[in-house]
Structures are given as structure tokens and as C-alpha cells.
Amino acid sequence: MSALALAATLSAPASAYEPAPEGPAGLTCNADMKRGDPEFPGLLRGVQYAYWPGSNEGGPGVDAFVNLNPVHHTNLGFNPKALVEKNGYDSLLYATNPDGTLYVVDGYESTVVNNTWAGIRTMTDVVVTDKYDSATGVTYTYAITDQGALYRYTQSQATANMFGRVQVSPRGWWPLKGFSYWMTKTLSNGDQADIFLSNASDGRLLEYTIPRATPTNWSSKVVRSSTWQNFVSFSVGNCTDANGNRTRTAPLLATTKAGDVWLYYVSKSTPDALPAVTNGTRIATGFTNSYNG
């Protein structure tokens, strides 16, 4: 799909939230995000956007919908400082307490993993190999600290924990607010590199590329030079084609401090191309205390 065709899909902000804006033709798209409930600490609420062609899930003849009902009850008793999925499962989470305790959350049960995570501000995960293989599946957690460093951890498949900390960068990441994994590409040397979208406090929308074998050799591109400063969290979803293959097009959920949730579509014509970004549509309000996805 060309960038022009993609931009036409969501050409103007919606004046109402229903029906939800549909995605690019021929693709099935999903994105979701979590937030902490300020009234009931430890209760995690969600927003889900989906475009399922031919489903009528949004009503007769409407194949897109927004679901504000996902609820994850935990016994944490506090709203986590940062959240990330465990091994790619949305029902299994790692959560940090501001006091530095790292928990693994499985449904209503939560277990302390360690107590050295006080400085972690936000996290996002990358499923590297098959998450359904409990023996060899690999998931990375990328974490930004309060001091502006970026680290990569490997999630354990067996005992809940994270290990193998790699310092991607010692400083300079503190201006970033939204930070979410998008896709993986193959570099010219054969290495795999993970691609992330982020926004900075100066209004830039940024793309980061981090090689897996040599993560300190990361690079960045400016996707948009201004107007993105009001977003506090990102969650990039995915779109698959008719054969179930993941494409280079994805929905992006971006939330403001006031709790407005905006939907964009991002797309690349080639793995190295600068992303095309549609105009945004506000799909929900009241979604405060949100987490990067």
C-alpha cells in the first residue's frame, strides 16, 4: 500500500468516537494499552482498538471497534510505575513498584521477583522467538530509567525474572515519553534490529533502530519535527495480511496526560523507509495513568 493510499484511510480527525475508524483495506489490525485506576490502585484497565474486515464487530457494516471494558484485577494494592508483558502474553505482566520491587503478575496473583528496579521509568517488550516454546522462546525488555539510560533485559522463560542486563545507552533518553516496539528488520550484515517509535518533550516523533547483536550501535530518525509533545504514552499494535503475515503497517495508540486516546496508522514502504503517519482520530477520553505498550 502506498503512503498516499494509507493517508487517505484516516484523512481527518473524527468528530465522534463511534464508529471507530477502519484500517487499511485487506489488513486485520489490533492495538491495546493499559492504565492504572486512580480510584482502585492495583486495578488495571485497558483500551482495545481492532479492525477485523468482514466482522461487523462495530455494528452492521462496521468492521472496527474500540473496547474500553478490558479489566485486569491484581492484588498489588498500588498502581505500578511501569508495566511490560511477560513473554508476550497480555495476561502475564512484570510490574514495578516505585520502591524498586519487581513483581510478576499472573491474573490475581503477584509474586516478588527482586527489589532493584526503583529507577525504571518505562518498559516495552520484544518477542524475539516463539513465545509458545517454553524452552527456547526469548523475549527482550527495553527499559528507560529516570536518569535517562536505556537498558535491555532478557526475560526468563522458566522462573519469573529478568537477566542479562545490557546497557544500550548510558544517558540522553530522559526527554522521551512514549516508547513502544514496532517491528524488526534485517540489517545489511545479517543482524536483526528492533524498531521503536517514541516522542520527545520538544515535540518530535522519533524512530529508533537497535541492533540485537550490537545494541550500542543504535540509530534514530526524526519522523515528525513538531506537535507530538503532548503525548505521554505509546502503544504500537500490528496489522496482518490475509495469510496472517505481519506487515509494515500498524495502528499506534497515543495518550495525553488528560487521558485522550488518539489513533494513528504508521506504515513503511520498505524496512528502511521513513514511516508515513496518518492524521489522528481521538477514539476515547478519560484514559489517564496510561502505560507504554
C-alpha positions in Angstrom: 0.0 0.0 0.0 1.4 3.4 -0.9 1.8 6.2 1.7 -0.8 8.2 -0.2 -3.4 5.4 0.0 -2.7 4.9 3.7 -3.1 8.5 4.5 -6.5 8.5 2.8 -7.7 5.9 5.2 -7.8 8.3 8.1 -7.8 11.7 6.4 -9.4 13.8 9.2 -10.0 13.6 12.9 -13.4 12.2 13.8 -15.9 14.4 15.5 -17.4 11.4 17.4 -16.0 8.2 18.8 -18.5 5.9 17.0 -18.0 4.2 14.7 -14.3 3.5 15.2 -12.2 4.4 12.1 -11.4 1.5 9.9 -8.0 0.4 8.9 -6.3 -0.2 5.6 -8.1 -2.5 3.2 -7.1 -6.1 3.3 -5.5 -6.0 6.7 -6.5 -7.1 10.1 -5.3 -4.7 12.8 -5.1 -4.7 16.6 -3.7 -2.4 19.3 -4.2 -2.1 23.1 -3.0 -0.2 26.1 -3.3 -0.4 29.9 -3.7 2.2 32.6 -3.8 2.2 36.4 -7.1 3.0 38.0 -6.6 6.0 40.4 -9.6 5.1 42.5 -8.8 1.4 42.9 -5.0 1.1 43.0 -3.8 -2.2 41.5 -6.8 -2.4 39.1 -5.6 -2.2 35.5 -8.0 -1.0 32.9 -7.5 -1.2 29.2 -8.4 0.2 25.8 -8.5 -2.1 22.7 -8.8 -1.0 19.1 -9.4 -3.5 16.4 -10.2 -3.6 12.7 -11.4 -7.0 11.6 -12.6 -7.0 8.0 -16.0 -8.7 7.5 -16.7 -9.0 11.2 -19.4 -6.3 11.7 -17.9 -6.0 15.3 -18.6 -2.3 15.3 -22.2 -2.7 14.1 -23.8 -3.6 10.8 -21.3 -2.9 8.1 -18.7 -1.6 10.5 -15.6 -3.7 11.0 -13.7 -1.6 13.5 -14.4 -1.1 17.2 -13.0 0.4 20.4 -13.4 -1.7 23.6 -13.0 0.2 26.9 -14.0 -2.8 29.1 -10.8 -4.8 29.5 -10.1 -5.1 33.2 -7.2 -6.9 34.9 -7.7 -7.4 38.7 -4.4 -7.7 40.6 -3.7 -7.9 44.3 -0.8 -5.4 44.1 -2.6 -2.7 46.0 -0.8 0.0 44.1 -0.6 1.3 40.6 2.7 0.1 39.0 5.3 2.7 38.0 6.0 0.6 34.8 4.5 -2.4 33.1 5.5 -4.9 30.5 4.1 -8.1 29.2 5.8 -11.4 30.3 6.9 -13.4 27.3 4.3 -11.8 25.0 1.2 -12.7 27.0 -1.1 -9.9 27.8 -2.4 -11.7 30.9 1.1 -12.1 32.4 2.9 -9.0 33.4 6.0 -7.6 35.0 5.2 -4.6 37.2 7.4 -2.3 39.2 6.6 -0.6 42.5 8.1 2.9 43.0 10.1 1.4 45.9 12.0 -0.7 43.5 10.2 -4.1 43.8 9.7 -6.0 40.6 6.6 -8.3 40.6 5.4 -10.9 38.1 1.6 -10.7 37.9 -0.4 -13.8 36.8 -4.1 -13.0 36.9 -4.9 -12.0 40.5 -1.7 -13.4 41.9 1.5 -11.4 42.2 5.0 -12.6 43.2 8.0 -10.6 44.1 10.9 -11.2 41.7 13.6 -8.7 43.1 13.9 -5.3 44.6 16.4 -3.4 42.3 14.0 -1.7 39.9 13.4 1.7 41.6 14.9 3.7 38.7 13.0 2.1 35.9 10.6 4.7 34.4 9.0 2.8 31.4 9.3 -0.5 29.6 8.4 -2.2 26.3 8.9 -5.8 25.2 10.0 -7.6 22.1 9.2 -11.2 21.4 12.3 -12.4 19.7 11.5 -16.1 19.2 8.4 -18.2 19.6 6.6 -17.3 22.9 4.8 -20.6 22.9 8.1 -22.5 23.2 8.7 -22.5 27.0 12.2 -24.0 26.5 13.7 -21.7 23.8 11.4 -18.7 23.5 13.1 -15.4 24.1 11.6 -12.0 25.0 13.5 -8.8 25.5 12.5 -5.9 27.8 13.8 -2.5 26.9 13.7 -0.1 29.9 14.3 3.6 30.2 15.5 4.8 33.6 14.7 8.0 35.5 18.2 9.2 34.8 17.8 8.7 31.0 19.7 5.5 30.4 18.4 2.7 28.2 18.8 -1.0 29.1 17.9 -4.3 27.6 17.0 -7.3 29.7 16.2 -10.9 28.7 13.0 -12.3 30.3 13.4 -15.8 31.8 11.1 -18.5 30.3 11.1 -20.7 33.4 11.5 -18.9 36.7 10.0 -15.4 36.5 12.8 -12.9 36.4 14.9 -10.8 34.0 18.6 -11.2 33.5 21.5 -10.4 31.1 21.2 -6.6 31.5 22.8 -4.8 28.6 23.4 -1.0 28.6 22.2 0.2 25.3 23.0 3.8 26.1 24.1 5.5 29.4 22.3 8.8 29.0 20.1 11.0 26.9 16.8 9.1 26.8 15.1 11.1 29.6 13.2 13.5 27.2 11.3 10.5 25.7 7.8 9.9 26.8 6.0 7.5 24.6 8.2 4.4 23.8 6.9 1.3 22.1 8.3 -1.5 20.0 7.0 -1.6 16.4 8.8 -4.1 14.2 12.1 -5.9 13.4 14.2 -5.7 10.3 17.2 -7.4 8.9 20.4 -5.2 8.5 22.8 -5.5 5.7 25.2 -7.5 7.8 22.5 -10.1 8.5 21.8 -8.9 12.1 18.3 -8.3 13.3 17.4 -4.9 14.6 14.4 -3.8 16.6 12.5 -0.6 15.7 10.7 1.6 18.2 8.5 4.7 18.0 8.8 7.4 20.5 8.0 11.1 21.1 10.2 13.7 22.9 9.3 16.6 25.1 10.3 19.0 22.3 7.5 17.7 20.1 9.5 15.3 17.8 8.2 11.9 16.7 11.2 9.6 16.5 12.1 6.2 15.2 14.9 4.2 16.9 16.7 1.2 15.4 18.6 -1.0 17.9 20.6 -4.0 16.5 20.3 -7.1 18.6 23.9 -8.2 18.3 25.4 -4.7 18.8 22.8 -2.7 20.6 25.1 0.2 21.4 25.2 0.9 17.7 21.6 2.3 17.8 20.4 5.0 15.4 17.5 7.3 15.2 15.4 9.2 12.6 13.1 12.2 13.0 9.7 11.2 11.7 7.9 14.5 12.6 9.7 17.6 13.8 6.9 19.0 16.0 3.4 18.8 17.6 3.9 15.4 19.4 4.9 16.8 22.8 1.5 16.3 24.5 1.5 12.5 24.4 2.7 10.7 27.5 2.5 7.0 26.3 2.5 5.0 23.1 1.4 1.5 22.2 2.1 0.2 18.7 -0.1 -2.7 17.6 0.1 -4.8 14.4 -1.6 -5.5 11.1 -1.6 -8.8 9.4 -2.4 -9.7 5.8 -4.9 -12.3 4.6 -2.3 -15.0 5.1 -1.7 -14.0 8.7 1.7 -12.4 8.0 2.7 -9.3 10.0 3.0 -6.3 7.7 4.9 -3.0 7.9 1.6 -1.2 8.7 0.4 -0.8 12.3 -2.1 1.2 14.5 -0.5 3.5 17.0 -2.3 4.4 20.2 -1.1 7.6 21.8 -2.5 9.1 25.0 -2.3 12.5 26.6 -1.8 13.4 30.2 -5.5 14.4 30.3 -6.5 10.9 29.1 -7.4 11.4 25.5 -6.5 8.4 23.3 -5.6 9.1 19.7 -5.3 6.5 16.9 -2.8 6.8 14.1 -1.7 4.4 11.4 2.0 4.2 10.7 3.5 2.4 7.6 6.8 1.8 5.8 7.1 1.2 2.1 10.4 -0.6 2.8 12.1 -1.6 6.1 14.5 1.4 5.7 11.9 4.0 4.6 10.8 6.9 6.8 7.4 6.0 8.3 4.3 7.5 6.8 1.8 8.7 9.5 -1.9 9.3 9.1 -3.9 12.1 10.7 -5.0 11.2 14.1 -8.5 10.3 15.4 -9.5 10.7 19.0 -11.1 7.4 20.0 -11.5 7.7 23.8 -11.2 10.0 26.7 -10.6 9.6 30.5 -7.7 7.2 30.0 -5.3 8.7 32.5 -2.3 7.0 34.2 -1.5 5.0 31.0 1.5 2.8 30.3 3.6 2.4 27.2 2.8 -0.8 25.4 
